[in-house]
Structures are given as C-alpha cells and as structure tokens.
C-alpha cells in the first residue's frame, strides 16, 4: 500500500473499531433492557440489589448532598451580594438542588460506587466461568444477573435523589440560618413558595435514566472483562469512567429537552 494512503487506513480502522464497539454496546444494552421489561423476573435478586445499590449508598449520598447544599448557599450569597440579591439564596438553592445537583451528584457518586462494584462482581464471575455455567444450565445471565441490577438501579436512584434533595436543601438552610443571617421561617417559606412539582419531577426523570446508565455500564464492562485481576480492575475503571461521562452527557440532553418542552 502506498505510504500516502497509510493514514487513511489507520483512520478507517479506528472508525470501524469504534462502530464495532458501539454496535456491541447497543446490542448488549438492548437485550438487557428487553430482559428487564419481560418476564420472568427474579424478585428476590431485585430486592437484594436494591438494598446493595440504594440502602448502602445512603451515607455517601447524604454526606455529598449536605456539603453541596451548604457550598451552593455560600456561593450564591456571595454572588447575590454584588447585586443586592441575597434574598434569592433559598430559591436558587432549592432549584439548583432539585433540578441539577441532586440527580447529578447522586449519579456521579453511584457511578463510582455502584457501577464499578457491578463491573468487578460480574467480571469476577466471568473470569471464573460462573456465567458460562449459568448458560450451560439454560439460565440466561442477562435475565438472572443483569436485569435485576438494572431494575434495582432504576427504582432506587429516584429514591436516593429525593433523599439527596432534602438533605441538600437542609444543608443550604443550615448555612443560611447559622452563617448568613437568614431568618429560619422566612428561608423555609421562600423555599417552599418557589418550588414547583415540575422541578422535582425533572430531577426524578433524570435519576431514572442515570440509574439505567450506571447499571448497564457496570454489566457491560463486567461481561467483557478479561482474565486476571488486571482485567477485572480495568473493567471496573472503564465502567466508572463511562458511567460518569454518560451521566453528565445525558444530563445536558435531558435538561435541553426539559427546556424545549417547558418542564
């Protein structure tokens, strides 16, 4: 092959590789989603995964939310003081927490904790041939292993976001009352008066999508894990990074759609 055509060959190979990987990902996610919405469902496994994904994530989500809410209140107060608009701190805090920061922070926390954990667990099962054993026994790994994790993540992420919203707003309230001189009753009244149901709904819709992304990335990279501790560790890292990036990207897409449709 002529030397001048070598760069085009490399570019073509790279593009084909990306398309091939994307095709594998779409087919895998589609099959897991189909397994999740069609019977048979393993409710015992779904319940166990809800406890592992939801209940065990409460401490990290709560700590992140309270500090985010407190820092948000401080920064909004500093910015508002430049325009004599300090009274808008409660309003902006509750809107920022419910529409953006609550779902996004929760999604990022679980991308690190849950997605990597799923990838490591599934990857260990893959390299020790436990998944192959399930297939041999005519038990679908997608239906028995992956679908319960997907269902559990989609169901528990909105619940965690509700908790994060409450704790985040409480963190802003604590700072506003104790450090910024706000009256407690006035702060809470302004928070409740300007909060609309659509703000909470937007965050809950986002959290459901984030939960699906987190579970699917963990299952996908765990299923494709290579043999050895290095392969399992690499799968966990890739799942965490992919889930975090997709959470941020999907957040922008969903925010744009909500603005377009007035949600």
Secondary structure, DSSP 8 states (H G I E B T S, - for coil): --GGGHHHHHHHHHHHHHHHHHHHHHHHHHHHHHHHHSS---HHHHHHHHHHHTGGGHHHHHHHHHHHHHHHHHHHHHHHHTTT-GGGHHHHHHHHIIIIIHHHHHHHHHIIIIIHHHHHHHHHHHHTTHHHHHHHTT--HIIIIIHHHHHHHHHHHHHHHHHHHHHHHHHHHHHHHHTS---HHHHHHHHHHH--HHHHHHHHHHHHHHHHHHHHHHHHHHHT--SHHHHHHHHHHHHHHHHHHHHHHHHHHHHHHHHHHT-
